[in-house]
Amino acid sequence: IVSGAGHDACWINDLYPTAMVMCPCVDGLSHHEAEEISPEWAAAGADVLMHAVLETAEIVS
């Protein structure tokens, strides 16, 4: 999905392909000091990132 946010990935994408792993936040509150994420959501996001790296490195398919 396109987030519309101006993250660093937008700028480095001119040089290298980029992607972002989006994880949900409690009550949908993000980019705020009260932002909170559950350990389960964080683990799921880390799992997605790990598998993307492994597949990109052609370690697993």
C-alpha distance matrix in Angstrom:
0.0 3.8 6.2 9.2 11.3 14.0 14.1 16.4 13.8 13.6 17.4 18.0 15.6 18.6 20.6 18.5 15.2 13.0 10.1 9.7 10.4 9.5 12.5 13.7 16.6 19.8 19.8 16.4 18.3 16.7 18.1 21.5 24.6 24.6 21.1 21.7 20.0 21.8 23.2 21.6 18.0 18.9 20.5 17.5 15.3 18.2 18.6 15.2 16.0 19.5 18.7 16.3 19.2 21.8 20.2 19.8 23.4 24.4 26.1 24.6 22.9
3.8 0.0 3.8 5.7 8.3 10.8 11.6 14.1 11.9 10.9 14.7 16.0 13.8 16.4 18.9 17.4 14.6 12.4 10.2 9.8 11.5 10.6 13.9 15.0 17.3 20.6 20.4 16.7 17.9 16.0 16.8 20.3 23.6 24.0 20.8 22.0 20.8 23.2 24.8 23.7 19.9 20.4 22.4 19.9 17.1 19.9 20.9 17.5 17.6 21.3 20.9 18.2 20.6 23.6 22.2 21.2 24.7 26.1 28.0 27.0 25.5
6.2 3.8 0.0 3.8 5.4 8.7 9.5 12.7 11.3 10.7 14.4 16.0 14.7 17.5 19.9 18.6 16.2 13.3 11.0 9.5 10.9 9.1 12.1 12.8 14.5 17.8 17.5 13.7 14.5 12.5 13.0 16.5 19.9 20.4 17.4 18.9 18.2 20.9 22.7 22.1 18.3 18.6 21.2 19.1 16.2 19.0 20.6 17.6 17.5 21.3 21.6 19.1 21.3 24.5 23.7 22.7 26.0 27.7 29.2 28.3 27.3
9.2 5.7 3.8 0.0 3.8 6.5 8.8 12.1 11.3 9.5 12.9 15.3 14.2 16.4 19.3 18.7 16.8 14.3 12.9 11.9 13.9 12.5 15.4 16.0 17.2 20.3 19.7 15.9 16.1 13.9 13.6 17.0 20.6 21.5 18.9 21.0 20.9 23.9 25.8 25.5 21.7 21.7 24.4 22.6 19.5 22.1 23.9 21.0 20.4 24.2 24.6 21.9 23.7 27.1 26.3 24.8 28.1 30.0 31.8 31.2 30.1
11.3 8.3 5.4 3.8 0.0 3.8 5.7 9.3 9.5 8.5 11.5 13.9 13.6 16.1 18.6 18.0 16.6 13.7 12.4 10.8 12.9 11.6 14.3 15.1 15.7 18.9 18.8 15.1 14.5 11.6 10.6 14.2 17.5 18.9 16.5 18.8 18.9 22.2 24.0 24.2 20.5 20.0 22.9 21.6 18.3 20.5 22.8 20.3 19.3 23.0 24.0 21.4 22.8 26.3 26.0 24.5 27.4 29.7 31.2 30.9 30.3
14.0 10.8 8.7 6.5 3.8 0.0 3.8 6.7 7.8 6.2 8.4 11.2 11.7 13.6 16.1 16.2 15.6 13.0 12.7 11.8 14.5 14.0 16.8 18.1 18.5 21.8 22.0 18.4 17.3 14.1 12.2 15.6 18.6 20.6 18.4 20.9 21.1 24.5 25.9 26.5 22.8 21.8 24.6 23.7 20.1 21.7 24.3 21.8 20.2 23.7 24.9 22.1 22.9 26.6 26.5 24.4 27.1 29.7 31.3 31.5 31.1
14.1 11.6 9.5 8.8 5.7 3.8 0.0 3.8 5.3 5.7 7.6 9.4 10.5 13.1 14.7 14.3 13.8 10.8 10.5 9.2 12.0 12.1 14.8 16.7 17.3 20.8 21.6 18.2 17.0 13.5 11.5 15.1 17.6 19.7 17.2 19.3 19.2 22.4 23.4 24.1 20.6 19.1 21.8 21.1 17.4 18.6 21.3 19.0 17.0 20.5 22.0 19.3 19.7 23.5 23.7 21.7 24.1 26.9 28.3 28.6 28.6
16.4 14.1 12.7 12.1 9.3 6.7 3.8 0.0 3.8 5.3 5.4 6.4 8.5 10.9 11.9 11.7 12.1 9.5 10.4 10.0 13.2 14.2 17.0 19.4 20.1 23.7 24.8 21.5 20.3 16.6 14.4 17.8 19.8 22.2 19.8 21.6 21.3 24.3 24.8 25.6 22.4 20.4 22.7 22.2 18.4 18.9 21.6 19.5 16.9 19.9 21.6 18.7 18.5 22.3 22.7 20.3 22.3 25.3 26.8 27.6 27.9
13.8 11.9 11.3 11.3 9.5 7.8 5.3 3.8 0.0 3.8 5.5 5.3 5.8 9.1 10.1 9.1 8.6 5.9 6.9 7.5 11.1 12.7 16.0 18.7 20.1 23.8 25.0 21.6 21.0 17.5 16.1 19.7 21.9 23.9 21.0 22.4 21.5 24.2 24.5 24.8 21.5 19.8 21.6 20.7 16.9 17.5 19.7 17.2 14.7 17.8 19.0 15.8 16.0 19.7 19.6 17.2 19.5 22.4 24.1 24.7 24.7
13.6 10.9 10.7 9.5 8.5 6.2 5.7 5.3 3.8 0.0 3.8 5.9 5.5 7.7 10.1 10.1 9.7 7.9 9.1 10.1 13.7 14.7 18.2 20.4 21.8 25.4 26.1 22.4 21.9 18.6 17.1 20.7 23.3 25.3 22.6 24.4 23.8 26.7 27.4 27.5 24.1 22.7 24.8 23.5 19.9 20.9 22.9 20.1 18.0 21.2 22.1 18.7 19.2 22.8 22.3 19.8 22.4 25.0 27.1 27.5 27.1
17.4 14.7 14.4 12.9 11.5 8.4 7.6 5.4 5.5 3.8 0.0 3.8 5.4 6.1 8.2 9.4 10.4 9.5 11.7 12.9 16.5 17.8 21.2 23.6 24.6 28.2 29.1 25.5 24.6 21.1 19.1 22.5 24.8 27.2 24.8 26.7 26.3 29.2 29.7 30.1 26.8 25.0 27.0 26.2 22.4 22.9 25.1 22.5 20.0 22.9 23.9 20.6 20.4 24.0 23.8 20.8 22.9 25.8 27.9 28.9 28.8
18.0 16.0 16.0 15.3 13.9 11.2 9.4 6.4 5.3 5.9 3.8 0.0 3.8 5.3 5.5 6.1 7.8 7.4 10.4 12.1 15.7 17.8 21.1 23.9 25.3 29.0 30.3 26.8 26.1 22.5 20.7 24.2 26.1 28.4 25.8 27.2 26.4 29.0 29.0 29.3 26.3 24.2 25.8 25.0 21.3 21.3 23.2 20.8 17.9 20.4 21.5 18.1 17.4 21.0 20.9 17.7 19.5 22.6 24.7 25.9 26.0
15.6 13.8 14.7 14.2 13.6 11.7 10.5 8.5 5.8 5.5 5.4 3.8 0.0 3.8 5.3 4.9 5.2 5.6 8.7 11.3 15.0 17.1 20.7 23.5 25.4 29.1 30.2 26.6 26.4 23.0 21.7 25.4 27.7 29.7 26.7 28.0 26.9 29.4 29.5 29.3 26.1 24.5 25.8 24.5 20.9 21.3 22.8 19.9 17.5 20.1 20.5 16.9 16.8 20.2 19.4 16.3 18.7 21.3 23.8 24.6 24.2
18.6 16.4 17.5 16.4 16.1 13.6 13.1 10.9 9.1 7.7 6.1 5.3 3.8 0.0 3.8 6.0 7.6 9.2 12.4 15.1 18.8 20.8 24.4 27.2 28.9 32.6 33.5 29.9 29.5 26.1 24.6 28.2 30.5 32.7 29.9 31.4 30.5 33.1 33.2 33.1 29.9 28.3 29.6 28.3 24.7 25.1 26.5 23.6 21.1 23.6 23.9 20.2 19.9 23.1 22.2 18.9 21.0 23.5 26.2 27.3 26.8
20.6 18.9 19.9 19.3 18.6 16.1 14.7 11.9 10.1 10.1 8.2 5.5 5.3 3.8 0.0 3.8 7.0 9.2 12.9 15.7 19.2 21.8 25.2 28.2 30.0 33.8 35.1 31.5 31.2 27.7 26.1 29.6 31.6 33.8 31.0 32.2 31.0 33.4 33.1 33.1 30.1 28.2 29.2 28.2 24.6 24.4 25.7 23.1 20.3 22.2 22.7 19.1 18.2 21.2 20.6 17.0 18.5 21.3 23.9 25.5 25.3
18.5 17.4 18.6 18.7 18.0 16.2 14.3 11.7 9.1 10.1 9.4 6.1 4.9 6.0 3.8 0.0 3.8 6.2 10.0 13.1 16.3 19.2 22.6 25.8 27.9 31.7 33.2 29.8 29.7 26.3 25.1 28.7 30.6 32.5 29.4 30.3 28.7 30.8 30.3 30.1 27.2 25.3 26.0 24.9 21.5 21.2 22.2 19.6 16.8 18.6 18.9 15.3 14.5 17.5 16.8 13.2 15.0 17.7 20.4 21.7 21.6
15.2 14.6 16.2 16.8 16.6 15.6 13.8 12.1 8.6 9.7 10.4 7.8 5.2 7.6 7.0 3.8 0.0 3.8 7.1 10.7 13.8 16.7 20.2 23.4 25.8 29.5 31.0 27.5 27.9 24.7 24.0 27.7 29.9 31.4 28.1 28.7 26.9 28.8 28.5 27.8 24.9 23.4 24.0 22.4 19.2 19.3 20.0 17.0 14.7 16.8 16.6 12.9 12.9 15.9 14.7 11.5 14.1 16.3 19.1 19.8 19.2
13.0 12.4 13.3 14.3 13.7 13.0 10.8 9.5 5.9 7.9 9.5 7.4 5.6 9.2 9.2 6.2 3.8 0.0 3.8 7.0 10.3 13.1 16.6 19.8 22.1 25.8 27.3 23.9 24.2 21.0 20.4 24.1 26.2 27.6 24.3 24.9 23.2 25.2 25.0 24.5 21.5 19.9 20.9 19.4 15.9 16.3 17.4 14.4 12.1 14.8 15.1 11.4 11.8 15.2 14.5 11.8 14.6 17.1 19.2 19.7 19.3
10.1 10.2 11.0 12.9 12.4 12.7 10.5 10.4 6.9 9.1 11.7 10.4 8.7 12.4 12.9 10.0 7.1 3.8 0.0 3.8 6.9 9.6 13.1 16.3 18.8 22.6 24.0 20.7 21.3 18.4 18.4 22.0 24.2 25.2 21.7 22.1 20.1 22.0 22.0 21.2 18.1 16.9 17.9 16.1 12.7 13.7 14.7 11.5 9.8 13.0 13.2 9.9 11.2 14.6 13.9 12.1 15.2 17.3 19.1 19.0 18.4
9.7 9.8 9.5 11.9 10.8 11.8 9.2 10.0 7.5 10.1 12.9 12.1 11.3 15.1 15.7 13.1 10.7 7.0 3.8 0.0 3.8 6.2 9.6 12.8 15.1 18.9 20.5 17.3 17.8 14.8 15.0 18.6 20.7 21.6 18.0 18.3 16.4 18.5 18.7 18.2 14.9 13.7 15.2 13.6 10.0 11.4 13.1 10.2 8.8 12.5 13.3 10.7 12.1 15.6 15.5 14.3 17.2 19.4 20.5 20.2 19.9
10.4 11.5 10.9 13.9 12.9 14.5 12.0 13.2 11.1 13.7 16.5 15.7 15.0 18.8 19.2 16.3 13.8 10.3 6.9 3.8 0.0 3.8 6.5 10.1 12.7 16.4 18.3 15.5 16.4 13.9 14.9 18.1 19.9 20.2 16.4 16.0 13.6 15.2 15.3 14.5 11.2 10.3 11.7 9.9 6.4 8.4 10.0 7.4 6.8 10.6 11.5 9.9 11.8 14.8 15.0 14.8 17.5 19.4 19.9 19.1 19.0
9.5 10.6 9.1 12.5 11.6 14.0 12.1 14.2 12.7 14.7 17.8 17.8 17.1 20.8 21.8 19.2 16.7 13.1 9.6 6.2 3.8 0.0 3.8 6.7 9.4 13.1 14.8 11.8 12.9 10.8 12.4 15.5 17.7 17.5 13.7 13.5 11.3 13.3 14.3 13.5 9.8 9.8 12.0 10.1 7.2 10.2 12.0 9.8 10.1 13.7 14.6 13.3 15.5 18.3 18.5 18.5 21.2 22.9 23.4 22.4 22.0
12.5 13.9 12.1 15.4 14.3 16.8 14.8 17.0 16.0 18.2 21.2 21.1 20.7 24.4 25.2 22.6 20.2 16.6 13.1 9.6 6.5 3.8 0.0 3.8 6.6 10.0 12.2 10.0 11.3 9.9 12.3 14.6 16.2 15.4 11.6 10.5 7.9 9.6 10.9 10.1 6.3 6.9 9.6 8.1 6.0 9.4 11.3 10.1 11.1 14.2 15.4 15.0 17.1 19.6 20.1 20.6 23.1 24.7 24.6 23.4 23.3
13.7 15.0 12.8 16.0 15.1 18.1 16.7 19.4 18.7 20.4 23.6 23.9 23.5 27.2 28.2 25.8 23.4 19.8 16.3 12.8 10.1 6.7 3.8 0.0 3.8 6.8 8.6 6.7 8.7 8.5 11.8 13.5 15.3 13.7 10.1 9.0 6.9 8.7 11.1 10.4 6.9 8.7 11.6 10.3 9.2 12.7 14.3 13.4 14.8 17.8 18.8 18.6 20.8 23.2 23.6 24.3 26.8 28.2 28.1 26.7 26.4
16.6 17.3 14.5 17.2 15.7 18.5 17.3 20.1 20.1 21.8 24.6 25.3 25.4 28.9 30.0 27.9 25.8 22.1 18.8 15.1 12.7 9.4 6.6 3.8 0.0 3.8 6.2 4.9 5.8 6.3 9.7 10.5 12.0 10.0 6.6 5.7 4.9 7.6 10.8 11.2 8.3 9.6 13.0 12.7 11.7 14.6 16.8 16.4 17.3 20.1 21.6 21.5 23.4 25.8 26.6 27.1 29.4 31.1 30.9 29.7 29.7
19.8 20.6 17.8 20.3 18.9 21.8 20.8 23.7 23.8 25.4 28.2 29.0 29.1 32.6 33.8 31.7 29.5 25.8 22.6 18.9 16.4 13.1 10.0 6.8 3.8 0.0 3.8 5.4 6.3 8.4 11.9 11.6 12.4 9.5 7.1 5.5 5.8 7.4 11.2 11.8 9.8 11.6 14.8 14.7 14.5 17.3 19.3 19.3 20.5 23.1 24.5 24.8 26.7 28.9 29.8 30.5 32.7 34.3 33.8 32.5 32.5
19.8 20.4 17.5 19.7 18.8 22.0 21.6 24.8 25.0 26.1 29.1 30.3 30.2 33.5 35.1 33.2 31.0 27.3 24.0 20.5 18.3 14.8 12.2 8.6 6.2 3.8 0.0 3.8 5.5 8.9 12.4 11.9 13.4 10.4 8.8 8.5 9.5 11.2 15.0 15.2 13.1 15.1 18.3 17.7 17.4 20.5 22.3 21.9 23.2 26.0 27.2 27.2 29.3 31.6 32.2 32.8 35.3 36.8 36.6 35.1 34.9
16.4 16.7 13.7 15.9 15.1 18.4 18.2 21.5 21.6 22.4 25.5 26.8 26.6 29.9 31.5 29.8 27.5 23.9 20.7 17.3 15.5 11.8 10.0 6.7 4.9 5.4 3.8 0.0 3.8 6.3 10.0 10.6 12.9 10.8 8.4 9.0 9.6 12.0 15.5 15.6 12.7 14.4 17.7 16.8 15.8 19.0 20.9 20.0 21.0 24.2 25.3 24.8 27.0 29.5 29.9 30.2 32.9 34.5 34.6 33.2 32.8
18.3 17.9 14.5 16.1 14.5 17.3 17.0 20.3 21.0 21.9 24.6 26.1 26.4 29.5 31.2 29.7 27.9 24.2 21.3 17.8 16.4 12.9 11.3 8.7 5.8 6.3 5.5 3.8 0.0 3.8 7.1 6.8 9.3 7.5 5.5 7.5 9.5 12.6 15.9 16.9 14.1 15.0 18.6 18.3 16.9 19.7 22.2 21.4 21.9 25.0 26.6 26.0 27.7 30.5 31.2 31.2 33.6 35.6 35.7 34.6 34.6
16.7 16.0 12.5 13.9 11.6 14.1 13.5 16.6 17.5 18.6 21.1 22.5 23.0 26.1 27.7 26.3 24.7 21.0 18.4 14.8 13.9 10.8 9.9 8.5 6.3 8.4 8.9 6.3 3.8 0.0 3.8 5.3 8.3 8.0 5.2 7.8 9.3 12.9 15.7 16.8 13.8 13.8 17.5 17.4 15.2 17.7 20.5 19.6 19.5 22.7 24.5 23.6 25.0 28.1 28.8 28.5 30.8 33.1 33.3 32.6 32.6
18.1 16.8 13.0 13.6 10.6 12.2 11.5 14.4 16.1 17.1 19.1 20.7 21.7 24.6 26.1 25.1 24.0 20.4 18.4 15.0 14.9 12.4 12.3 11.8 9.7 11.9 12.4 10.0 7.1 3.8 0.0 3.8 7.0 8.5 6.6 9.9 11.8 15.5 17.8 19.4 16.4 15.6 19.4 19.5 16.9 18.9 22.1 21.1 20.3 23.5 25.6 24.4 25.3 28.6 29.5 28.8 30.9 33.5 33.8 33.5 33.8
21.5 20.3 16.5 17.0 14.2 15.6 15.1 17.8 19.7 20.7 22.5 24.2 25.4 28.2 29.6 28.7 27.7 24.1 22.0 18.6 18.1 15.5 14.6 13.5 10.5 11.6 11.9 10.6 6.8 5.3 3.8 0.0 3.8 5.4 5.3 9.1 12.0 15.6 18.1 20.1 17.6 17.0 20.8 21.4 19.2 21.0 24.3 23.8 23.1 26.1 28.4 27.5 28.3 31.5 32.6 32.0 34.0 36.6 36.7 36.4 36.8
24.6 23.6 19.9 20.6 17.5 18.6 17.6 19.8 21.9 23.3 24.8 26.1 27.7 30.5 31.6 30.6 29.9 26.2 24.2 20.7 19.9 17.7 16.2 15.3 12.0 12.4 13.4 12.9 9.3 8.3 7.0 3.8 0.0 3.8 5.5 8.6 12.0 15.3 17.5 20.1 18.1 17.1 20.8 22.0 20.1 21.4 24.9 24.9 24.1 26.7 29.4 28.8 29.3 32.3 33.9 33.4 35.1 37.7 37.5 37.3 38.1
24.6 24.0 20.4 21.5 18.9 20.6 19.7 22.2 23.9 25.3 27.2 28.4 29.7 32.7 33.8 32.5 31.4 27.6 25.2 21.6 20.2 17.5 15.4 13.7 10.0 9.5 10.4 10.8 7.5 8.0 8.5 5.4 3.8 0.0 3.8 6.3 10.1 13.0 15.7 18.2 16.5 16.1 19.8 20.9 19.6 21.2 24.3 24.6 24.3 26.9 29.3 29.1 30.0 32.8 34.2 34.1 35.9 38.3 37.9 37.4 38.0
21.1 20.8 17.4 18.9 16.5 18.4 17.2 19.8 21.0 22.6 24.8 25.8 26.7 29.9 31.0 29.4 28.1 24.3 21.7 18.0 16.4 13.7 11.6 10.1 6.6 7.1 8.8 8.4 5.5 5.2 6.6 5.3 5.5 3.8 0.0 3.8 7.0 10.4 13.2 15.3 13.1 12.8 16.5 17.4 15.9 17.8 20.8 20.9 20.7 23.4 25.7 25.4 26.4 29.2 30.5 30.5 32.4 34.7 34.4 33.8 34.3
21.7 22.0 18.9 21.0 18.8 20.9 19.3 21.6 22.4 24.4 26.7 27.2 28.0 31.4 32.2 30.3 28.7 24.9 22.1 18.3 16.0 13.5 10.5 9.0 5.7 5.5 8.5 9.0 7.5 7.8 9.9 9.1 8.6 6.3 3.8 0.0 3.8 6.8 9.6 11.9 10.3 10.2 13.7 14.9 14.0 15.8 18.6 19.2 19.4 21.7 24.0 24.2 25.4 27.8 29.3 29.7 31.4 33.5 32.8 32.0 32.6
20.0 20.8 18.2 20.9 18.9 21.1 19.2 21.3 21.5 23.8 26.3 26.4 26.9 30.5 31.0 28.7 26.9 23.2 20.1 16.4 13.6 11.3 7.9 6.9 4.9 5.8 9.5 9.6 9.5 9.3 11.8 12.0 12.0 10.1 7.0 3.8 0.0 3.8 6.5 8.3 6.5 6.6 10.1 11.1 10.6 12.5 15.0 15.8 16.4 18.5 20.6 21.1 22.4 24.6 26.1 26.8 28.5 30.4 29.5 28.6 29.2
21.8 23.2 20.9 23.9 22.2 24.5 22.4 24.3 24.2 26.7 29.2 29.0 29.4 33.1 33.4 30.8 28.8 25.2 22.0 18.5 15.2 13.3 9.6 8.7 7.6 7.4 11.2 12.0 12.6 12.9 15.5 15.6 15.3 13.0 10.4 6.8 3.8 0.0 3.8 5.3 5.2 6.3 8.6 10.0 10.8 12.4 14.3 15.6 16.8 18.4 20.2 21.4 22.8 24.5 26.0 27.2 28.8 30.3 29.1 27.9 28.6
23.2 24.8 22.7 25.8 24.0 25.9 23.4 24.8 24.5 27.4 29.7 29.0 29.5 33.2 33.1 30.3 28.5 25.0 22.0 18.7 15.3 14.3 10.9 11.1 10.8 11.2 15.0 15.5 15.9 15.7 17.8 18.1 17.5 15.7 13.2 9.6 6.5 3.8 0.0 3.8 5.5 5.1 6.1 8.6 9.9 10.4 12.1 14.3 15.3 16.2 18.3 20.0 21.0 22.3 24.2 25.6 26.7 28.2 26.7 25.6 26.7
21.6 23.7 22.1 25.5 24.2 26.5 24.1 25.6 24.8 27.5 30.1 29.3 29.3 33.1 33.1 30.1 27.8 24.5 21.2 18.2 14.5 13.5 10.1 10.4 11.2 11.8 15.2 15.6 16.9 16.8 19.4 20.1 20.1 18.2 15.3 11.9 8.3 5.3 3.8 0.0 3.8 5.4 5.1 6.2 8.7 9.8 10.4 12.5 14.3 15.2 16.6 18.5 20.0 21.0 22.5 24.3 25.7 26.7 25.2 23.7 24.4
18.0 19.9 18.3 21.7 20.5 22.8 20.6 22.4 21.5 24.1 26.8 26.3 26.1 29.9 30.1 27.2 24.9 21.5 18.1 14.9 11.2 9.8 6.3 6.9 8.3 9.8 13.1 12.7 14.1 13.8 16.4 17.6 18.1 16.5 13.1 10.3 6.5 5.2 5.5 3.8 0.0 3.8 5.4 5.1 6.2 8.6 9.8 10.7 12.5 14.2 15.5 16.7 18.6 20.1 21.3 22.7 24.5 25.7 24.7 23.2 23.6
18.9 20.4 18.6 21.7 20.0 21.8 19.1 20.4 19.8 22.7 25.0 24.2 24.5 28.3 28.2 25.3 23.4 19.9 16.9 13.7 10.3 9.8 6.9 8.7 9.6 11.6 15.1 14.4 15.0 13.8 15.6 17.0 17.1 16.1 12.8 10.2 6.6 6.3 5.1 5.4 3.8 0.0 3.8 5.4 5.1 6.2 8.6 10.0 10.6 12.2 14.4 15.4 16.6 18.3 20.0 21.1 22.6 24.2 23.1 22.2 23.1
20.5 22.4 21.2 24.4 22.9 24.6 21.8 22.7 21.6 24.8 27.0 25.8 25.8 29.6 29.2 26.0 24.0 20.9 17.9 15.2 11.7 12.0 9.6 11.6 13.0 14.8 18.3 17.7 18.6 17.5 19.4 20.8 20.8 19.8 16.5 13.7 10.1 8.6 6.1 5.1 5.4 3.8 0.0 3.8 5.4 5.0 6.1 8.7 9.8 10.3 12.3 14.2 15.3 16.3 18.2 19.8 20.9 22.2 20.7 19.5 20.7
17.5 19.9 19.1 22.6 21.6 23.7 21.1 22.2 20.7 23.5 26.2 25.0 24.5 28.3 28.2 24.9 22.4 19.4 16.1 13.6 9.9 10.1 8.1 10.3 12.7 14.7 17.7 16.8 18.3 17.4 19.5 21.4 22.0 20.9 17.4 14.9 11.1 10.0 8.6 6.2 5.1 5.4 3.8 0.0 3.8 5.5 5.0 6.3 8.7 9.9 10.7 12.4 14.4 15.4 16.6 18.4 20.0 21.0 19.9 18.2 18.7
15.3 17.1 16.2 19.5 18.3 20.1 17.4 18.4 16.9 19.9 22.4 21.3 20.9 24.7 24.6 21.5 19.2 15.9 12.7 10.0 6.4 7.2 6.0 9.2 11.7 14.5 17.4 15.8 16.9 15.2 16.9 19.2 20.1 19.6 15.9 14.0 10.6 10.8 9.9 8.7 6.2 5.1 5.4 3.8 0.0 3.8 5.4 5.2 6.3 8.7 10.1 10.7 12.5 14.4 15.5 16.6 18.5 19.9 19.3 18.1 18.6
18.2 19.9 19.0 22.1 20.5 21.7 18.6 18.9 17.5 20.9 22.9 21.3 21.3 25.1 24.4 21.2 19.3 16.3 13.7 11.4 8.4 10.2 9.4 12.7 14.6 17.3 20.5 19.0 19.7 17.7 18.9 21.0 21.4 21.2 17.8 15.8 12.5 12.4 10.4 9.8 8.6 6.2 5.0 5.5 3.8 0.0 3.8 5.5 5.1 6.1 8.6 9.8 10.6 12.2 14.2 15.2 16.4 18.2 17.1 16.4 17.6
18.6 20.9 20.6 23.9 22.8 24.3 21.3 21.6 19.7 22.9 25.1 23.2 22.8 26.5 25.7 22.2 20.0 17.4 14.7 13.1 10.0 12.0 11.3 14.3 16.8 19.3 22.3 20.9 22.2 20.5 22.1 24.3 24.9 24.3 20.8 18.6 15.0 14.3 12.1 10.4 9.8 8.6 6.1 5.0 5.4 3.8 0.0 3.8 5.4 5.1 6.2 8.5 9.9 10.6 12.2 14.1 15.3 16.3 15.0 13.7 14.7
15.2 17.5 17.6 21.0 20.3 21.8 19.0 19.5 17.2 20.1 22.5 20.8 19.9 23.6 23.1 19.6 17.0 14.4 11.5 10.2 7.4 9.8 10.1 13.4 16.4 19.3 21.9 20.0 21.4 19.6 21.1 23.8 24.9 24.6 20.9 19.2 15.8 15.6 14.3 12.5 10.7 10.0 8.7 6.3 5.2 5.5 3.8 0.0 3.8 5.5 5.3 6.2 8.7 10.0 10.6 12.2 14.2 15.2 14.8 13.3 13.5
16.0 17.6 17.5 20.4 19.3 20.2 17.0 16.9 14.7 18.0 20.0 17.9 17.5 21.1 20.3 16.8 14.7 12.1 9.8 8.8 6.8 10.1 11.1 14.8 17.3 20.5 23.2 21.0 21.9 19.5 20.3 23.1 24.1 24.3 20.7 19.4 16.4 16.8 15.3 14.3 12.5 10.6 9.8 8.7 6.3 5.1 5.4 3.8 0.0 3.8 5.5 5.1 6.2 8.6 10.0 10.5 12.3 14.1 13.8 13.3 14.1
19.5 21.3 21.3 24.2 23.0 23.7 20.5 19.9 17.8 21.2 22.9 20.4 20.1 23.6 22.2 18.6 16.8 14.8 13.0 12.5 10.6 13.7 14.2 17.8 20.1 23.1 26.0 24.2 25.0 22.7 23.5 26.1 26.7 26.9 23.4 21.7 18.5 18.4 16.2 15.2 14.2 12.2 10.3 9.9 8.7 6.1 5.1 5.5 3.8 0.0 3.8 5.5 5.2 6.2 8.6 9.9 10.6 12.2 11.1 10.8 12.4
18.7 20.9 21.6 24.6 24.0 24.9 22.0 21.6 19.0 22.1 23.9 21.5 20.5 23.9 22.7 18.9 16.6 15.1 13.2 13.3 11.5 14.6 15.4 18.8 21.6 24.5 27.2 25.3 26.6 24.5 25.6 28.4 29.4 29.3 25.7 24.0 20.6 20.2 18.3 16.6 15.5 14.4 12.3 10.7 10.1 8.6 6.2 5.3 5.5 3.8 0.0 3.8 5.4 5.0 6.0 8.4 9.7 10.2 9.5 8.1 9.0
16.3 18.2 19.1 21.9 21.4 22.1 19.3 18.7 15.8 18.7 20.6 18.1 16.9 20.2 19.1 15.3 12.9 11.4 9.9 10.7 9.9 13.3 15.0 18.6 21.5 24.8 27.2 24.8 26.0 23.6 24.4 27.5 28.8 29.1 25.4 24.2 21.1 21.4 20.0 18.5 16.7 15.4 14.2 12.4 10.7 9.8 8.5 6.2 5.1 5.5 3.8 0.0 3.8 5.5 5.2 6.0 8.5 9.7 10.3 9.5 9.7
19.2 20.6 21.3 23.7 22.8 22.9 19.7 18.5 16.0 19.2 20.4 17.4 16.8 19.9 18.2 14.5 12.9 11.8 11.2 12.1 11.8 15.5 17.1 20.8 23.4 26.7 29.3 27.0 27.7 25.0 25.3 28.3 29.3 30.0 26.4 25.4 22.4 22.8 21.0 20.0 18.6 16.6 15.3 14.4 12.5 10.6 9.9 8.7 6.2 5.2 5.4 3.8 0.0 3.8 5.5 5.1 6.1 8.5 8.7 9.4 10.8
21.8 23.6 24.5 27.1 26.3 26.6 23.5 22.3 19.7 22.8 24.0 21.0 20.2 23.1 21.2 17.5 15.9 15.2 14.6 15.6 14.8 18.3 19.6 23.2 25.8 28.9 31.6 29.5 30.5 28.1 28.6 31.5 32.3 32.8 29.2 27.8 24.6 24.5 22.3 21.0 20.1 18.3 16.3 15.4 14.4 12.2 10.6 10.0 8.6 6.2 5.0 5.5 3.8 0.0 3.8 5.5 5.1 6.1 5.2 5.8 8.0
20.2 22.2 23.7 26.3 26.0 26.5 23.7 22.7 19.6 22.3 23.8 20.9 19.4 22.2 20.6 16.8 14.7 14.5 13.9 15.5 15.0 18.5 20.1 23.6 26.6 29.8 32.2 29.9 31.2 28.8 29.5 32.6 33.9 34.2 30.5 29.3 26.1 26.0 24.2 22.5 21.3 20.0 18.2 16.6 15.5 14.2 12.2 10.6 10.0 8.6 6.0 5.2 5.5 3.8 0.0 3.8 5.4 4.8 6.0 5.3 5.5
19.8 21.2 22.7 24.8 24.5 24.4 21.7 20.3 17.2 19.8 20.8 17.7 16.3 18.9 17.0 13.2 11.5 11.8 12.1 14.3 14.8 18.5 20.6 24.3 27.1 30.5 32.8 30.2 31.2 28.5 28.8 32.0 33.4 34.1 30.5 29.7 26.8 27.2 25.6 24.3 22.7 21.1 19.8 18.4 16.6 15.2 14.1 12.2 10.5 9.9 8.4 6.0 5.1 5.5 3.8 0.0 3.8 5.3 7.7 8.5 8.8
23.4 24.7 26.0 28.1 27.4 27.1 24.1 22.3 19.5 22.4 22.9 19.5 18.7 21.0 18.5 15.0 14.1 14.6 15.2 17.2 17.5 21.2 23.1 26.8 29.4 32.7 35.3 32.9 33.6 30.8 30.9 34.0 35.1 35.9 32.4 31.4 28.5 28.8 26.7 25.7 24.5 22.6 20.9 20.0 18.5 16.4 15.3 14.2 12.3 10.6 9.7 8.5 6.1 5.1 5.4 3.8 0.0 3.8 5.4 7.9 9.5
24.4 26.1 27.7 30.0 29.7 29.7 26.9 25.3 22.4 25.0 25.8 22.6 21.3 23.5 21.3 17.7 16.3 17.1 17.3 19.4 19.4 22.9 24.7 28.2 31.1 34.3 36.8 34.5 35.6 33.1 33.5 36.6 37.7 38.3 34.7 33.5 30.4 30.3 28.2 26.7 25.7 24.2 22.2 21.0 19.9 18.2 16.3 15.2 14.1 12.2 10.2 9.7 8.5 6.1 4.8 5.3 3.8 0.0 3.8 5.5 6.6
26.1 28.0 29.2 31.8 31.2 31.3 28.3 26.8 24.1 27.1 27.9 24.7 23.8 26.2 23.9 20.4 19.1 19.2 19.1 20.5 19.9 23.4 24.6 28.1 30.9 33.8 36.6 34.6 35.7 33.3 33.8 36.7 37.5 37.9 34.4 32.8 29.5 29.1 26.7 25.2 24.7 23.1 20.7 19.9 19.3 17.1 15.0 14.8 13.8 11.1 9.5 10.3 8.7 5.2 6.0 7.7 5.4 3.8 0.0 3.8 7.0
24.6 27.0 28.3 31.2 30.9 31.5 28.6 27.6 24.7 27.5 28.9 25.9 24.6 27.3 25.5 21.7 19.8 19.7 19.0 20.2 19.1 22.4 23.4 26.7 29.7 32.5 35.1 33.2 34.6 32.6 33.5 36.4 37.3 37.4 33.8 32.0 28.6 27.9 25.6 23.7 23.2 22.2 19.5 18.2 18.1 16.4 13.7 13.3 13.3 10.8 8.1 9.5 9.4 5.8 5.3 8.5 7.9 5.5 3.8 0.0 3.8
22.9 25.5 27.3 30.1 30.3 31.1 28.6 27.9 24.7 27.1 28.8 26.0 24.2 26.8 25.3 21.6 19.2 19.3 18.4 19.9 19.0 22.0 23.3 26.4 29.7 32.5 34.9 32.8 34.6 32.6 33.8 36.8 38.1 38.0 34.3 32.6 29.2 28.6 26.7 24.4 23.6 23.1 20.7 18.7 18.6 17.6 14.7 13.5 14.1 12.4 9.0 9.7 10.8 8.0 5.5 8.8 9.5 6.6 7.0 3.8 0.0
